[in-house]
Amino acid sequence: MPGTTPDPSRGPFSTDGPVEVRRSARRRRTVTAYRESGRTVVLIPAAFTPAEERRWVAQMVAKLQTREDRRKRSLGGDEELMGRARALSAAHLGGVPQPASVRWVDNQQRRWGSCTPADGSIRLSSRLRSMPEYVVDYVLVHELAHLIEPRHDARFWALVAGYPRAERARGFLEGVESVRADGGSGDDGDLVD
């Protein structure tokens, strides 16, 4: 069932963008929230009353915001990201790739990161800020490897494989993409009591 965007007067929805509620007849006991294209999506069971919807949407938006704030503090800004890239280069790529710049960007909605080998610049999607640190590190290693090998050939993937959690991180990102592709209708998330 398509969702609705709650009117802020119906409840305390403090978020950076609109909130979309998607009700699912398949969802019985779980509530999930995530960010998608500048809005917060909250998945709830179709049987929820309007009062339960308001309560759970407010709770999940607050929980998501807290998680993102904590992640932003731990991942830091562009300076910290550059330091992280240098450390990963030294640890997993022999210190060979030396990026000229590494920064967070808000305009990448389809890519996790990008690299311009000609000028040594790396950009990471700010969507990564809400993900585990090992996933951010994987994307950084991926983009650093492009400073050595621009194409996705066997040499490139061998470089990326030097990061020990590469396979796990790729699986995590594939799972995120899968949820985005199917509208997040799976029955996973936080149990509702």
MIPA-178631 format. One record per residue (C-alpha): y, x, z; residue in one letter; residue number from 1. Coordinates in pm, 1 decimal, always signed. Layout:
// MIPA-178631
<yy->Y&xx->X&zz->Z&residu->a&num->NUM>
...
//
This chain:
// MIPA-178631
<yy->+0.0&xx->+0.0&zz->+0.0&residu->m&num->1>
<yy->+339.5&xx->+152.6&zz->-92.5&residu->p&num->2>
<yy->+554.7&xx->+258.8&zz->+196.6&residu->g&num->3>
<yy->+894.7&xx->+161.1&zz->+311.3&residu->t&num->4>
<yy->+1186.8&xx->+366.3&zz->+426.1&residu->t&num->5>
<yy->+1276.6&xx->+243.0&zz->+773.7&residu->p&num->6>
<yy->+1630.1&xx->+140.4&zz->+850.9&residu->d&num->7>
<yy->+1767.0&xx->+385.1&zz->+1113.2&residu->p&num->8>
<yy->+1878.3&xx->+88.3&zz->+1323.5&residu->s&num->9>
<yy->+1510.1&xx->-3.4&zz->+1376.6&residu->r&num->10>
<yy->+1433.7&xx->+312.1&zz->+1570.9&residu->g&num->11>
<yy->+1531.5&xx->+669.2&zz->+1654.0&residu->p&num->12>
<yy->+1448.5&xx->+851.8&zz->+1328.4&residu->f&num->13>
<yy->+1624.5&xx->+1185.7&zz->+1363.2&residu->s&num->14>
<yy->+1530.3&xx->+1387.9&zz->+1058.1&residu->t&num->15>
<yy->+1696.4&xx->+1583.1&zz->+781.5&residu->d&num->16>
<yy->+1614.6&xx->+1321.1&zz->+517.3&residu->g&num->17>
<yy->+1470.2&xx->+975.8&zz->+465.4&residu->p&num->18>
<yy->+1148.9&xx->+867.9&zz->+632.7&residu->v&num->19>
<yy->+884.4&xx->+692.2&zz->+424.8&residu->e&num->20>
<yy->+609.7&xx->+500.6&zz->+601.1&residu->v&num->21>
<yy->+285.8&xx->+454.7&zz->+410.6&residu->r&num->22>
<yy->+38.4&xx->+201.9&zz->+547.6&residu->r&num->23>
<yy->-327.6&xx->+242.7&zz->+463.7&residu->s&num->24>
<yy->-607.5&xx->-9.8&zz->+507.5&residu->a&num->25>
<yy->-852.5&xx->+283.9&zz->+515.0&residu->r&num->26>
<yy->-668.7&xx->+448.1&zz->+803.7&residu->r&num->27>
<yy->-797.4&xx->+312.8&zz->+1135.4&residu->r&num->28>
<yy->-703.8&xx->+545.9&zz->+1420.4&residu->r&num->29>
<yy->-487.0&xx->+823.0&zz->+1285.9&residu->t&num->30>
<yy->-122.4&xx->+889.6&zz->+1223.6&residu->v&num->31>
<yy->-8.4&xx->+1184.4&zz->+1013.2&residu->t&num->32>
<yy->+334.7&xx->+1316.5&zz->+918.1&residu->a&num->33>
<yy->+442.5&xx->+1577.3&zz->+663.9&residu->y&num->34>
<yy->+740.2&xx->+1672.6&zz->+448.1&residu->r&num->35>
<yy->+740.6&xx->+1592.5&zz->+78.0&residu->e&num->36>
<yy->+1026.5&xx->+1636.8&zz->-169.5&residu->s&num->37>
<yy->+1304.0&xx->+1622.6&zz->+88.9&residu->g&num->38>
<yy->+1166.1&xx->+1331.2&zz->+287.8&residu->r&num->39>
<yy->+931.8&xx->+1281.5&zz->+580.7&residu->t&num->40>
<yy->+616.6&xx->+1085.6&zz->+502.5&residu->v&num->41>
<yy->+434.5&xx->+916.3&zz->+791.0&residu->v&num->42>
<yy->+88.9&xx->+773.3&zz->+725.1&residu->l&num->43>
<yy->-16.7&xx->+491.4&zz->+960.2&residu->i&num->44>
<yy->-291.9&xx->+228.4&zz->+979.8&residu->p&num->45>
<yy->-203.8&xx->-96.6&zz->+799.4&residu->a&num->46>
<yy->-280.1&xx->-296.3&zz->+1116.1&residu->a&num->47>
<yy->+8.3&xx->-147.7&zz->+1314.9&residu->f&num->48>
<yy->+268.2&xx->-391.8&zz->+1444.0&residu->t&num->49>
<yy->+636.6&xx->-320.4&zz->+1371.1&residu->p&num->50>
<yy->+677.0&xx->-197.9&zz->+1730.8&residu->a&num->51>
<yy->+379.8&xx->+39.9&zz->+1697.0&residu->e&num->52>
<yy->+520.9&xx->+162.1&zz->+1366.9&residu->e&num->53>
<yy->+860.3&xx->+240.4&zz->+1523.7&residu->r&num->54>
<yy->+701.5&xx->+414.8&zz->+1821.7&residu->r&num->55>
<yy->+460.4&xx->+626.9&zz->+1615.7&residu->w&num->56>
<yy->+709.8&xx->+712.2&zz->+1343.4&residu->v&num->57>
<yy->+961.9&xx->+833.5&zz->+1602.3&residu->a&num->58>
<yy->+691.3&xx->+1032.8&zz->+1781.9&residu->q&num->59>
<yy->+552.3&xx->+1193.2&zz->+1464.5&residu->m&num->60>
<yy->+896.9&xx->+1278.5&zz->+1323.9&residu->v&num->61>
<yy->+986.6&xx->+1446.1&zz->+1653.8&residu->a&num->62>
<yy->+654.5&xx->+1632.6&zz->+1662.2&residu->k&num->63>
<yy->+697.3&xx->+1752.8&zz->+1303.8&residu->l&num->64>
<yy->+1054.8&xx->+1865.9&zz->+1373.3&residu->q&num->65>
<yy->+947.3&xx->+2056.2&zz->+1685.1&residu->t&num->66>
<yy->+669.3&xx->+2230.4&zz->+1492.6&residu->r&num->67>
<yy->+908.1&xx->+2325.4&zz->+1210.9&residu->e&num->68>
<yy->+1174.7&xx->+2450.4&zz->+1453.1&residu->d&num->69>
<yy->+918.5&xx->+2668.6&zz->+1630.0&residu->r&num->70>
<yy->+795.0&xx->+2806.2&zz->+1295.9&residu->r&num->71>
<yy->+1151.9&xx->+2880.0&zz->+1177.7&residu->k&num->72>
<yy->+1217.9&xx->+3078.2&zz->+1495.0&residu->r&num->73>
<yy->+899.9&xx->+3281.1&zz->+1453.9&residu->s&num->74>
<yy->+944.9&xx->+3346.8&zz->+1080.8&residu->l&num->75>
<yy->+1316.9&xx->+3417.6&zz->+1106.4&residu->g&num->76>
<yy->+1567.5&xx->+3445.9&zz->+826.6&residu->g&num->77>
<yy->+1584.2&xx->+3659.8&zz->+516.2&residu->d&num->78>
<yy->+1618.1&xx->+3985.9&zz->+709.9&residu->e&num->79>
<yy->+1301.7&xx->+3919.4&zz->+907.1&residu->e&num->80>
<yy->+1127.4&xx->+3815.3&zz->+586.2&residu->l&num->81>
<yy->+1219.2&xx->+4148.3&zz->+425.2&residu->m&num->82>
<yy->+1080.8&xx->+4335.0&zz->+726.2&residu->g&num->83>
<yy->+763.7&xx->+4130.9&zz->+707.7&residu->r&num->84>
<yy->+728.5&xx->+4209.0&zz->+334.7&residu->a&num->85>
<yy->+770.2&xx->+4582.2&zz->+396.6&residu->r&num->86>
<yy->+509.0&xx->+4576.5&zz->+673.4&residu->a&num->87>
<yy->+263.7&xx->+4385.5&zz->+452.7&residu->l&num->88>
<yy->+325.9&xx->+4625.9&zz->+164.3&residu->s&num->89>
<yy->+245.9&xx->+4920.7&zz->+390.3&residu->a&num->90>
<yy->-57.9&xx->+4756.4&zz->+548.9&residu->a&num->91>
<yy->-225.2&xx->+4606.5&zz->+242.1&residu->h&num->92>
<yy->-76.7&xx->+4760.4&zz->-73.8&residu->l&num->93>
<yy->-35.7&xx->+5123.8&zz->+22.4&residu->g&num->94>
<yy->+339.6&xx->+5084.0&zz->+59.5&residu->g&num->95>
<yy->+378.5&xx->+5092.1&zz->-319.5&residu->v&num->96>
<yy->+573.8&xx->+4771.2&zz->-379.8&residu->p&num->97>
<yy->+924.8&xx->+4799.1&zz->-237.0&residu->q&num->98>
<yy->+1112.6&xx->+4473.3&zz->-293.8&residu->p&num->99>
<yy->+1489.6&xx->+4485.6&zz->-345.0&residu->a&num->100>
<yy->+1529.8&xx->+4143.7&zz->-183.2&residu->s&num->101>
<yy->+1313.6&xx->+3883.4&zz->-14.0&residu->v&num->102>
<yy->+1461.1&xx->+3547.1&zz->+76.8&residu->r&num->103>
<yy->+1386.4&xx->+3185.6&zz->+158.7&residu->w&num->104>
<yy->+1489.1&xx->+2929.0&zz->-105.6&residu->v&num->105>
<yy->+1507.0&xx->+2550.8&zz->-96.7&residu->d&num->106>
<yy->+1481.5&xx->+2489.4&zz->-471.9&residu->n&num->107>
<yy->+1109.1&xx->+2561.6&zz->-521.7&residu->q&num->108>
<yy->+918.9&xx->+2236.0&zz->-496.1&residu->q&num->109>
<yy->+625.2&xx->+2324.3&zz->-720.3&residu->r&num->110>
<yy->+577.9&xx->+2692.8&zz->-637.3&residu->r&num->111>
<yy->+516.4&xx->+2861.9&zz->-305.5&residu->w&num->112>
<yy->+686.7&xx->+3180.6&zz->-415.6&residu->g&num->113>
<yy->+823.3&xx->+3364.6&zz->-715.0&residu->s&num->114>
<yy->+894.6&xx->+3722.2&zz->-808.5&residu->c&num->115>
<yy->+1113.5&xx->+3892.3&zz->-1068.0&residu->t&num->116>
<yy->+956.5&xx->+4236.4&zz->-1115.2&residu->p&num->117>
<yy->+1252.3&xx->+4357.1&zz->-1326.2&residu->a&num->118>
<yy->+1491.2&xx->+4343.5&zz->-1030.0&residu->d&num->119>
<yy->+1239.6&xx->+4349.8&zz->-743.3&residu->g&num->120>
<yy->+1341.2&xx->+4013.0&zz->-600.4&residu->s&num->121>
<yy->+1100.4&xx->+3781.9&zz->-419.2&residu->i&num->122>
<yy->+1172.7&xx->+3422.6&zz->-324.0&residu->r&num->123>
<yy->+960.0&xx->+3207.3&zz->-93.6&residu->l&num->124>
<yy->+979.7&xx->+2830.1&zz->-81.2&residu->s&num->125>
<yy->+1121.5&xx->+2708.1&zz->+248.2&residu->s&num->126>
<yy->+829.0&xx->+2459.9&zz->+248.6&residu->r&num->127>
<yy->+620.9&xx->+2753.8&zz->+374.6&residu->l&num->128>
<yy->+814.6&xx->+2758.5&zz->+702.4&residu->r&num->129>
<yy->+596.4&xx->+2476.5&zz->+835.0&residu->s&num->130>
<yy->+272.4&xx->+2658.6&zz->+752.7&residu->m&num->131>
<yy->+69.9&xx->+2911.3&zz->+951.3&residu->p&num->132>
<yy->+198.7&xx->+3269.0&zz->+944.7&residu->e&num->133>
<yy->-112.4&xx->+3402.6&zz->+770.1&residu->y&num->134>
<yy->-35.7&xx->+3166.4&zz->+478.9&residu->v&num->135>
<yy->+322.8&xx->+3294.2&zz->+455.2&residu->v&num->136>
<yy->+186.9&xx->+3649.7&zz->+465.4&residu->d&num->137>
<yy->-57.3&xx->+3570.3&zz->+185.0&residu->y&num->138>
<yy->+222.0&xx->+3437.0&zz->-38.2&residu->v&num->139>
<yy->+426.9&xx->+3748.3&zz->+39.3&residu->l&num->140>
<yy->+132.7&xx->+3975.7&zz->-51.8&residu->v&num->141>
<yy->+81.9&xx->+3773.6&zz->-371.3&residu->h&num->142>
<yy->+445.2&xx->+3821.6&zz->-473.0&residu->e&num->143>
<yy->+444.1&xx->+4188.6&zz->-366.8&residu->l&num->144>
<yy->+139.3&xx->+4243.7&zz->-588.3&residu->a&num->145>
<yy->+347.8&xx->+4116.2&zz->-881.2&residu->h&num->146>
<yy->+581.3&xx->+4412.5&zz->-829.7&residu->l&num->147>
<yy->+281.3&xx->+4630.6&zz->-919.9&residu->i&num->148>
<yy->+107.2&xx->+4402.8&zz->-1171.5&residu->e&num->149>
<yy->+315.3&xx->+4119.1&zz->-1322.5&residu->p&num->150>
<yy->+19.2&xx->+3928.9&zz->-1474.4&residu->r&num->151>
<yy->-255.7&xx->+3737.6&zz->-1294.8&residu->h&num->152>
<yy->-525.8&xx->+3970.4&zz->-1426.9&residu->d&num->153>
<yy->-823.4&xx->+4134.8&zz->-1254.0&residu->a&num->154>
<yy->-610.0&xx->+4423.2&zz->-1125.2&residu->r&num->155>
<yy->-361.1&xx->+4178.8&zz->-973.1&residu->f&num->156>
<yy->-631.8&xx->+3978.3&zz->-792.4&residu->w&num->157>
<yy->-789.9&xx->+4300.4&zz->-664.9&residu->a&num->158>
<yy->-453.6&xx->+4392.5&zz->-510.4&residu->l&num->159>
<yy->-418.5&xx->+4049.3&zz->-348.5&residu->v&num->160>
<yy->-774.5&xx->+4071.9&zz->-214.7&residu->a&num->161>
<yy->-655.7&xx->+4364.5&zz->-1.4&residu->g&num->162>
<yy->-508.3&xx->+4103.6&zz->+232.5&residu->y&num->163>
<yy->-803.9&xx->+4008.4&zz->+457.4&residu->p&num->164>
<yy->-707.2&xx->+3642.1&zz->+496.2&residu->r&num->165>
<yy->-635.1&xx->+3584.3&zz->+125.3&residu->a&num->166>
<yy->-930.7&xx->+3352.9&zz->+65.7&residu->e&num->167>
<yy->-857.4&xx->+3143.7&zz->+374.5&residu->r&num->168>
<yy->-486.7&xx->+3115.6&zz->+287.8&residu->a&num->169>
<yy->-562.0&xx->+3012.5&zz->-70.7&residu->r&num->170>
<yy->-793.2&xx->+2742.8&zz->+63.6&residu->g&num->171>
<yy->-520.8&xx->+2620.8&zz->+297.6&residu->f&num->172>
<yy->-267.1&xx->+2598.0&zz->+12.2&residu->l&num->173>
<yy->-520.0&xx->+2423.1&zz->-212.5&residu->e&num->174>
<yy->-573.3&xx->+2168.2&zz->+64.2&residu->g&num->175>
<yy->-198.0&xx->+2110.2&zz->+93.8&residu->v&num->176>
<yy->-173.7&xx->+2061.3&zz->-282.7&residu->e&num->177>
<yy->-468.0&xx->+1821.8&zz->-276.3&residu->s&num->178>
<yy->-301.4&xx->+1605.8&zz->-11.3&residu->v&num->179>
<yy->+22.2&xx->+1602.8&zz->-212.9&residu->r&num->180>
<yy->-165.8&xx->+1506.5&zz->-529.5&residu->a&num->181>
<yy->-342.3&xx->+1207.1&zz->-375.9&residu->d&num->182>
<yy->-44.9&xx->+1085.4&zz->-174.2&residu->g&num->183>
<yy->-195.4&xx->+1188.9&zz->+157.9&residu->g&num->184>
<yy->-425.4&xx->+888.3&zz->+182.8&residu->s&num->185>
<yy->-699.4&xx->+1079.1&zz->+362.2&residu->g&num->186>
<yy->-797.8&xx->+976.2&zz->+712.3&residu->d&num->187>
<yy->-706.9&xx->+1294.1&zz->+893.2&residu->d&num->188>
<yy->-432.3&xx->+1378.3&zz->+1135.4&residu->g&num->189>
<yy->-345.4&xx->+1300.7&zz->+1491.3&residu->d&num->190>
<yy->-559.5&xx->+1046.0&zz->+1670.2&residu->l&num->191>
<yy->-376.3&xx->+742.9&zz->+1789.3&residu->v&num->192>
<yy->-539.7&xx->+713.5&zz->+2140.3&residu->d&num->193>
//
